[in-house]
Amino acid sequence: MKTSWRSASLVATAAAVLALTTACGQDGAPAAGSQNVGATAPANGLGGSGAGAGIGSQTGTGAGNGYGADGQQGSAAKPAGQLAVTDNAELGKVLTDSAGMTLYRFDQDTAEPPKSNCDGDCATAWPPVPADDATAGAGVDKAMLGEVTRSDGSKQLTIGGWPAYRYAKDTKAGQVGGQGVGGKWYALAPNGKKASLADLPGLSVKKTELGDIVVDKNGMTVYRFLKDEAWPKPVSACTGACLEKWPAVAPVPGNDTKGVRKKGLMGFTRPDGVKQMTVNCWPIYTYSGDKLPGDVNGQGIGGTWYAVSPDGKPVGAPKK
């Protein structure tokens, strides 16, 4: 089987992540580098035990480990057969196996070189798709098909270099229950990219029932946490289990945004080493309970999480 992947796009992405440094309160696009912050979350940042008041009662799809199917017993690996392309009203063209089951990719994997970082419980929740017997059907370029050797020695199918998985909780053809789980799992497009109706900038503005709000490159709603701080430097109060439910938005260069206020648009490095984007110097997140572009299931959770307006304000938050 021929293995093919793209290097140019990944090199460009890596370069973009490095292009971020503007200090809070300054106008203009970020320069190269990032700002370190040394503060940690307050002791009560997550409330009591479990999710806590800071996160709210809703936990969204999946468990705190980001797998999305704790306790779910995955079936034995099934051959992919002839791959096909289906049209999804929210995601556009989605890659499926011969049975019509949606195939997914994992953000913590790599495509160059191909490597799977999903083993153990993760591989139970997200069964790897075997490379054996996989063929390209209509709308699928066979040059995109490849394989990677997993840690157990088995061969896993890759699409454009990205290891392919099914989701254990998808039980019928056409289901996309794994979309957006943990902010790390996304349906595959036929070319190995994340399935999407549009090629969006890193951050842009979308009209919704809440008004104009900021969305990420996948069209997913971006949120603010009212316990965070922006001045004189960004400080995130969302750590540990909180960060599993509210994944930090990775930094994007200022020229890869549209409609978002440029002032205070920057990236910073959290104490845990995670690099995070800000709007008007406020740290921003997505919500693991949002499954499709346009979802706003995180709005108002715990009275502390709100969608972000183009100028960085929390949409619909109570006025102090």
N, C-alpha and C positions, 0 to 999 in steps of 0.2 A: 504494500500500500504506500502511495506517495505521501510524504509529509511536506506541508507548505505552511509558512507563516510569514507575517510581515514584521520587518524590523523598524521601518521608517516611522510608523505611527507611534510605537512605544518609545523610541528615542525622543520624538517630539513631545510626548506626554511627560517624560522625565524632565526634559528641559523646562517645560511650562511650570512644573511644580516648584522649580528652583527660583522662579521669577517673582518673588513676593517679599516686600519688606516695608512698605510705607508705615511710618509711625502714626498712632492714633491722632486724629484731628487734622491731618494734612490732606490736601486735595491731590488728585492725580492718580495715575495707575501705579501699582506697586513696582518697586525696583527689585533687583536680585537679592536673594537671601530670605531669612525669616527671623522673627523675633521670639526669643525664649521668654517664657513666663515661669516664675518659680513658685507661684502660689498653688496650694492644693485645695481640694474641696473642703468645706466646713464639715465638722463631725456629723452634723445632722443633714448633710446634703441629700441623703436618700430617704430621710424620714426614719421610721422604725425598721423592723425586720422585713425582709422581702422587698417588694417593689417600693413601699414607703409612700408617704404623702407627696414627696417631691416628684415622683414619677406618675402617680395617679393609680386608679384601680384598674385601668385597662392595660393589658400587656401586649396586645396585638398578636399577630401570627407568630408562632414559634416560641422557643424557649430562650432563656437567657444566654445559652451558649451559641445562639445564632443559627443552630441547625434547623430549627423549626419543626422537628418531629421527634421529640424526646419519647422514648418508649415505643416508638413506631417500629415494628418489625418489617424491614424491607424484604421483598421477595427475592428469590434467586435471580442472578443477573440474566437478563433476556437479551438475545441478539437484537441489534438495531434493525437489521434488514435493510430495505430500500428507504432511504431518508426522503422526506417530503417537506413541502412548504405549505403552511396554512395561513389564512388571513385572519388576524385578530382585530376586532374593532378598536381596541385601546392600544395595542402594541405593534400593529402592522404585520409584517411577514415574520412568522415564527417557525423555527425548524422543529420537525417531529420525527419520530421513528416510524417504522412501517405500520405500527398499530395506532398511529395518531397521537401518541403520548409526547407531550412537550419536553424538549431537551433544554438543559440549563447550563450556565457557567458560573464559576465561583471567583469572586474578586481576589481572594487570597491565593489563587493559583497563578501560574505564570504561563505565558505563551511562547516566550523566547528566552531560554529553551522551554518547551512544554514540560510542566511539572504539576502534579496534583498534590495539594496539601489537605486533602479530605480523606481521612482514614478512620478506623474504629467506629464510634457512634455516629460520626459525621457521614461515613459511607453507608451506614444503615439508613439514615434519614434521606440521604442523597445517593442512591445506587449508581455507581459508575457504569457508563454504557460501554460494553465490550467492543473492541475494534473488529473482532471476527465478524465476517459476513456483512459488514456495513458497506452499502453502495449508494451512489448518488442518483436520486430520482429527478424528476422534472423540477427545474428551478434551483438545483444544487450543483455547484461547480465541484467536480470530483477532485480538483486540485486543492480544495479546501480541506479534504479529508486526510487525516493522518492518525498516528497512534503514539502513545507514551507508555512506558513501562512503569507500573505502579510499584510501591514498596513491597507488595506481596508477590511481585513477579508477573502479575497479569497484565494484559494489554488493554488500554483504555482508548476509546475513540477520541480524537481531537478534531475540532473544527476551527480552521484558521489558527491552529496551534493551541487553542483553548480546550482543556479536558471537558468532556461532555457528561452530563448526569441526568437522571430522571429524579422526580420528587416522589417520595414514598406516599405522600398524602394525595397525589393526583391518582384518581382511580378510573377516570373516564377520558376518552380521547378528547383533546381540545381544552382540557382544564389547564389553568395557569396558576395554580395555588401556590407555587413556589416563587412567583414573581415578587422581588423586593424583600424576601424574608431576611431579617437581620441586617438589611441594608447591604447585603453581600451576594445575594443570589438573583440572577436575572435570566429570563428566557433568551435563548440563542437565536440570533438572526442567521440566515443561510451563509453569511460571510464570516461568521465567528464573532461579530460584534453583538452588543446587547440589542435585543429587538426594540425598535422605537419607530413611531410614526414620523418623526422629524429628527434631523440632525441639529440638536439644540446647542447653544453656547454653554459654557461651564455654569453660568448663572444667567437667568433671564426672568422676565416678568410675564405672568399669566393671569388672565381675567377669570375669576371664579365666583362662587356664591359669596365668598368673603370679601370680594373686591380684588384689586390688583395685589398679587402676592409673588414672592420670589420662588422659583423652582430651580432644581439642579439640572445637570446635563441629561438626565433621564426623564425630566419632566415631573420629578417627584417634589412635593411641597417641602419647603425649607422652614424650619422653626427656630424660635428663640426660647431660652430658659430664663425666667425672671430672676432666678437666684444667681445668675452669672454677673460678671462685672465687665465694663468696657473701658473705664478710665482709672488711672492714666494708661493702663494697658489691659488687654483682654485676659480674663481669668474665667475658666470653666469650672462650675460647681457640679458638673455631671461626670461621674467617674464610675468605674466598676460595672455593676449590674445596670446602672443608669445608662452607661454608654453602649451597652448591648442593645438596649431598647431604643436609644436615640443616637444612632451612629453620627460621628462628626463628619461634616462635609469637608472633603479634602480641598486644599488650596487650589485656586485657579488664577491665571494671570488676569490683570485688569482688562486687557484687550480681548479676553474671551468671555466678556459679559455684555448683556444688552438690556438697557432700561433700568439698571441698578445704579444707585447713587455711588459715584466714584470716591467721595470723601470717606475715609476710614475703611476702604475696601482693601483688605490685606489678609495675609496668612500668618499664623504663629505656631510655635511648637509648644505643646502642652507638657506638664511635668512628667506624664507617662510616656512621652516620646511621640505621641500621635500628632500629626500636623493637621491643623484645622483652619478653615476659612472664616472670615468675619465680614459682616456688612455693617458699616458705620461703627466698626470696632467691636461689635457684639458677636460672640461665637455663634455659629449656625449649625443646625443638625437636620437630619431627616428622621422619619419615624418608622420603626419596623412594622407597625400596624397598617401603614399605607401600602397597598398592594399594587395599585395602578396609578399612572399619571393622573393628577387632578384630585386624588383622594386627600381629604383633610381630616382623617380620623384622629389625628393628634391634637386638633384644635381644642384648647381649653382644659386639657387633662391636668388634674390636680390643681387647677387654678394657676398653673405656673408655665404652661407650654402654649405658645401662640405662633401662628404663621407670621412670616416676616413681610413687611411692606417694602417697596423699592427703596425707601430711605432708611430702612433698618428698624423701624418701629414695630412693636408687637401688635398685630391686627386683632382688634376686639378685646384687648386686655383692659381690665377695669382701670379707670383713671384714679390716680392717687390724690 
